Amino acid sequence: MDGSSENPPLAPGLYLVATPIGNLEDITLRALRILKQADRIACEDTRQTAKLLGHFGIATPTVSYHAHNEASRANELIEALQQGGRIAVVSDAGTPGIADPGAILAREAIAAGVAVFAIPGANAAITALVASGLPSEHFAFHGFLPSKEGARRTVLEALRDALPHSEPSTHIFYETPHRIVGALEDVVATFGAAHRVSLARELTKLHEEFLRGTAGEVLAALQSRPSIRGEMVLLLDGTPTLALHPIGEAVHATLGAEVAALIKSGLSEKDALKQAAKSRGLSKSEAYREWQRTQPRKR
């Protein structure tokens, strides 16, 4: 305890308030106090925030502040802040400014000489990282992967090519249910099926789930499901010694590792060869010949 009073007056300024990503118990006592004492709350979605405020009996007025009006609304909010206002900013879930509105307003408030306070709390990327089993000393958050395959492959290839020259780390992405299979297919094609990944789904909610293993294993697990739901965090191992880096390697070594991982994940040899061939732009016969070269010779 810092010896301050139980409910100290709220100083003028901008408050970036983290809110729960699922479980309402993850709201902090400080966040609740600030949301109650603020003059108004700028929300990514006022309807979504109304549920949170209603649950905790908070009646502070709200105003919309989202990706489509972030720049224009910032002027109005900065003017109020310069007059001594106390404004809290929240996103639908998690920490404002992290793949959600908030960064522009914070930057402009600082430029205008307004005090800016970060109120820590829930964040999906960090929550997924600490329970992923992947390196957490160094990590990079990249937001959402591009929705189109070509652009997504370009991003992943750049990360792959940097691995031999980087420190052990983890790359973190947000992903959507309808794009996750395509994203994992591109991970397999770029890094190989044996590359370590972790997929966190529905964090802190009733159906929270972690899928940890190789890219091939996690992809096969999702492909076996009739439907995929929930917000997701995809994490890729950035450890250079574990990375399958095709540049400078024999093709059959990379393909062999991928096919072996896919078979281990539950695919038949035929289906594993088919997927590996597609990911490398090979014909099925070429992939089969390369696969055979990795098998022990029968005496």
C-alpha positions as MATLAB code, in Angstrom:
seq = 'MDGSSENPPLAPGLYLVATPIGNLEDITLRALRILKQADRIACEDTRQTAKLLGHFGIATPTVSYHAHNEASRANELIEALQQGGRIAVVSDAGTPGIADPGAILAREAIAAGVAVFAIPGANAAITALVASGLPSEHFAFHGFLPSKEGARRTVLEALRDALPHSEPSTHIFYETPHRIVGALEDVVATFGAAHRVSLARELTKLHEEFLRGTAGEVLAALQSRPSIRGEMVLLLDGTPTLALHPIGEAVHATLGAEVAALIKSGLSEKDALKQAAKSRGLSKSEAYREWQRTQPRKR';
ca = [
       0.000    0.000    0.000;
       1.205    3.510   -0.715;
      -0.637    5.166    2.177;
      -3.073    7.043   -0.086;
      -6.726    7.455    0.845;
      -9.213    4.800   -0.184;
     -10.802    6.941   -2.901;
      -8.379    9.756   -3.818;
      -9.640   12.476   -6.168;
      -9.060   11.713   -9.821;
      -6.473   14.038  -11.348;
      -7.211   15.660  -14.735;
      -5.888   13.715  -17.692;
      -6.341   10.831  -20.093;
      -6.689    7.336  -18.619;
      -6.104    4.292  -20.851;
      -8.002    1.630  -18.922;
      -7.571   -2.089  -19.570;
     -10.784   -4.124  -19.294;
     -11.390   -7.893  -19.115;
     -10.867  -10.015  -22.239;
     -13.512  -12.457  -21.071;
     -13.741  -13.106  -17.353;
     -15.190  -10.050  -15.594;
     -13.223  -10.894  -12.440;
     -10.103   -9.678  -14.252;
     -11.107   -6.007  -13.878;
      -8.858   -4.226  -11.383;
     -10.035   -2.196   -8.400;
      -8.149    0.818   -9.767;
      -9.871    0.483  -13.149;
     -13.297    0.419  -11.483;
     -12.485    3.535   -9.445;
     -11.315    5.465  -12.485;
     -14.311    4.451  -14.589;
     -16.594    5.674  -11.795;
     -14.805    8.991  -11.248;
     -14.074    9.951  -14.865;
     -16.105   12.717  -16.501;
     -16.778   10.451  -19.459;
     -15.623    7.172  -20.982;
     -14.571    6.937  -24.629;
     -15.550    3.464  -25.861;
     -14.741    1.382  -28.911;
     -18.365    0.200  -28.797;
     -20.699    1.946  -26.352;
     -23.104   -1.011  -26.379;
     -20.365   -3.449  -25.395;
     -19.025   -1.166  -22.674;
     -22.568   -0.619  -21.346;
     -22.659   -4.306  -20.373;
     -19.450   -3.955  -18.371;
     -20.548   -0.715  -16.699;
     -23.987   -2.107  -15.914;
     -22.474   -5.186  -14.284;
     -20.449   -3.010  -11.898;
     -23.086   -0.314  -11.376;
     -21.141    2.480  -13.086;
     -23.191    5.372  -14.506;
     -20.441    7.506  -16.092;
     -21.486    8.954  -19.512;
     -19.957    7.302  -22.568;
     -19.004    8.462  -26.056;
     -18.000    6.377  -29.083;
     -14.324    6.275  -30.002;
     -13.457    3.633  -32.609;
     -11.286    3.027  -35.665;
     -13.634    4.936  -38.000;
     -13.879    8.136  -35.948;
     -10.631    7.970  -33.981;
      -8.938   10.909  -35.710;
     -11.965   13.254  -35.712;
     -13.116   12.378  -32.186;
      -9.615   12.939  -30.834;
      -9.886   16.701  -31.438;
     -13.043   16.918  -29.339;
     -11.556   14.860  -26.519;
      -8.262   16.773  -26.508;
     -10.173   20.048  -26.147;
     -12.017   18.659  -23.125;
      -8.767   17.382  -21.626;
      -7.060   20.761  -22.050;
      -9.898   22.296  -20.027;
      -9.118   19.969  -17.118;
     -11.281   17.030  -18.102;
     -10.808   13.474  -16.856;
     -11.434   11.036  -19.688;
     -11.091    7.249  -19.598;
     -10.562    5.240  -22.789;
     -11.571    1.582  -23.077;
     -11.709   -0.925  -25.905;
     -14.220   -3.745  -26.197;
     -11.749   -5.985  -24.350;
      -8.134   -5.753  -23.263;
      -5.735   -2.828  -23.345;
      -6.481    0.277  -25.457;
      -3.879    0.960  -28.129;
      -2.917   -2.705  -28.574;
      -4.660   -3.643  -31.839;
      -7.470   -1.344  -30.649;
      -8.102    2.452  -30.671;
      -6.216    4.550  -28.150;
      -2.722    5.160  -29.510;
      -3.644    8.203  -31.614;
      -5.435    9.902  -28.726;
      -2.546    9.173  -26.351;
      -0.043   10.629  -28.810;
      -2.065   13.795  -29.361;
      -2.711   14.238  -25.650;
       1.019   14.047  -24.933;
       1.705   16.573  -27.711;
      -0.903   18.902  -26.160;
       0.736   18.702  -22.748;
      -2.036   16.582  -21.204;
      -1.174   13.994  -18.548;
      -1.620   10.408  -19.801;
      -2.016    7.468  -17.430;
      -1.913    3.772  -18.357;
      -4.075    1.581  -16.117;
      -2.713   -1.972  -16.490;
      -4.847   -5.055  -16.771;
      -5.845   -7.834  -19.128;
      -4.174   -8.296  -22.507;
      -4.749  -11.294  -24.775;
      -1.243  -11.338  -26.296;
       0.552  -11.416  -22.941;
      -1.943  -13.857  -21.414;
      -1.395  -16.257  -24.321;
       2.385  -15.855  -24.204;
       2.931  -16.702  -20.547;
       0.988  -19.971  -20.863;
       2.256  -20.929  -24.337;
       5.382  -22.813  -23.340;
       7.330  -20.770  -25.891;
      10.155  -18.285  -25.109;
       8.840  -15.280  -23.182;
      12.023  -13.334  -22.400;
      11.930  -11.776  -25.876;
       8.788  -11.477  -27.984;
       7.205   -9.386  -30.723;
       3.524   -8.577  -31.170;
       2.476   -8.152  -34.801;
      -1.287   -7.573  -34.527;
      -3.348   -9.396  -37.143;
      -1.786  -11.296  -40.022;
      -2.855  -10.030  -43.478;
      -6.112  -11.588  -44.658;
      -4.846  -12.404  -48.166;
      -2.583  -15.406  -48.661;
       0.084  -13.610  -50.699;
       0.572  -10.806  -48.188;
       0.434  -13.283  -45.293;
       3.142  -15.449  -46.855;
       5.315  -12.361  -47.349;
       5.081  -11.478  -43.637;
       5.826  -15.039  -42.545;
       8.733  -15.438  -44.964;
      10.338  -12.248  -43.643;
      10.151  -13.641  -40.106;
      11.533  -16.998  -41.228;
      14.463  -15.430  -43.047;
      15.361  -13.405  -39.951;
      15.416  -16.382  -37.576;
      19.039  -17.473  -38.038;
      20.192  -13.983  -37.041;
      17.823  -13.337  -34.124;
      17.654  -14.067  -30.405;
      15.297  -16.787  -29.088;
      11.891  -15.154  -29.075;
       8.196  -15.636  -29.808;
       6.104  -13.969  -32.511;
       2.511  -13.194  -31.503;
      -0.459  -12.626  -33.809;
      -4.193  -12.167  -33.335;
      -6.309  -14.283  -35.677;
      -9.964  -14.880  -36.512;
     -11.828  -18.217  -36.654;
     -12.473  -18.064  -40.411;
      -8.813  -17.340  -41.229;
      -6.918  -19.505  -38.742;
      -6.725  -22.650  -40.910;
      -5.351  -20.676  -43.852;
      -2.871  -18.950  -41.563;
      -1.611  -22.264  -40.188;
      -1.358  -23.716  -43.697;
       0.910  -20.808  -44.570;
       2.949  -21.362  -41.395;
       3.452  -24.990  -42.410;
       4.391  -23.964  -45.943;
       6.831  -21.319  -44.732;
       8.410  -22.774  -41.589;
       7.652  -26.479  -42.000;
       5.158  -28.712  -40.223;
       7.600  -29.456  -37.397;
       7.849  -25.803  -36.315;
       6.607  -25.210  -32.767;
       3.475  -23.110  -32.285;
       0.831  -22.405  -29.671;
      -2.761  -21.417  -30.328;
      -4.825  -19.822  -27.545;
      -8.599  -19.696  -28.026;
     -11.311  -17.992  -25.956;
      -8.860  -16.779  -23.313;
     -10.273  -16.470  -19.759;
     -13.713  -17.590  -20.990;
     -15.658  -20.760  -20.233;
     -14.253  -22.664  -23.211;
     -10.641  -21.461  -22.967;
      -8.296  -23.756  -24.870;
      -4.597  -24.012  -25.680;
      -3.346  -26.108  -28.584;
       0.409  -26.555  -28.226;
       2.693  -28.551  -30.497;
       3.980  -28.477  -34.047;
       2.313  -26.424  -36.753;
       1.298  -29.657  -38.477;
      -0.291  -31.063  -35.334;
      -2.271  -27.919  -34.516;
      -3.405  -27.565  -38.136;
      -4.586  -31.177  -38.246;
      -6.473  -30.725  -34.957;
      -8.379  -27.730  -36.330;
      -9.041  -29.356  -39.705;
     -10.717  -32.270  -37.914;
     -13.314  -29.997  -36.294;
     -16.705  -29.310  -37.868;
     -16.463  -25.636  -36.882;
     -14.010  -23.232  -35.257;
     -15.132  -20.434  -32.967;
     -13.703  -17.803  -30.672;
     -11.052  -15.102  -30.712;
      -7.558  -16.528  -31.105;
      -3.914  -15.754  -30.451;
      -1.359  -17.548  -32.626;
       2.217  -17.759  -31.339;
       5.230  -18.920  -33.375;
       8.496  -20.117  -31.892;
      11.303  -17.778  -32.919;
      14.164  -19.940  -31.641;
      16.775  -20.075  -34.435;
      18.042  -23.564  -33.569;
      14.531  -25.018  -33.867;
      13.550  -23.220  -37.051;
      13.262  -25.215  -40.258;
      14.964  -22.884  -42.680;
      14.755  -24.173  -46.262;
      17.398  -21.812  -47.666;
      20.637  -23.760  -48.148;
      19.082  -27.103  -47.145;
      18.350  -30.109  -49.299;
      14.668  -30.122  -50.278;
      14.118  -33.674  -49.074;
      15.323  -32.850  -45.532;
      12.660  -30.166  -45.063;
       9.956  -32.179  -46.803;
      10.828  -35.292  -44.814;
      10.486  -33.460  -41.515;
       7.156  -32.003  -42.583;
       5.694  -35.315  -43.756;
       6.857  -37.069  -40.579;
       5.225  -34.397  -38.407;
       1.962  -34.561  -40.372;
       1.834  -38.354  -40.068;
       2.518  -38.051  -36.334;
      -0.387  -35.615  -36.073;
      -2.775  -38.232  -37.477;
      -2.727  -37.837  -41.259;
      -2.177  -40.818  -43.520;
       1.070  -40.967  -45.475;
      -0.859  -40.193  -48.673;
      -2.572  -37.103  -47.227;
       0.649  -35.916  -45.555;
       2.526  -36.169  -48.858;
      -0.273  -34.347  -50.652;
      -0.192  -31.436  -48.172;
       3.619  -31.243  -48.185;
       3.692  -31.252  -51.985;
       1.164  -28.415  -52.151;
       3.080  -26.308  -49.616;
       6.280  -26.622  -51.686;
       4.852  -26.378  -55.174;
       5.862  -29.950  -56.031;
       3.943  -32.620  -57.882;
       2.796  -35.585  -55.822;
       5.285  -37.832  -57.603;
       8.175  -35.453  -56.869;
       7.164  -35.241  -53.222;
       6.920  -39.028  -53.018;
      10.423  -39.484  -54.460;
      11.889  -36.959  -52.011;
      10.051  -38.639  -49.130;
      11.389  -42.048  -50.126;
      14.956  -40.720  -50.035;
      14.520  -39.967  -46.326;
      13.368  -43.513  -45.486;
      15.742  -46.220  -44.261;
      16.728  -48.589  -47.055;
      15.403  -52.116  -46.724;
      18.037  -54.834  -46.750;
];
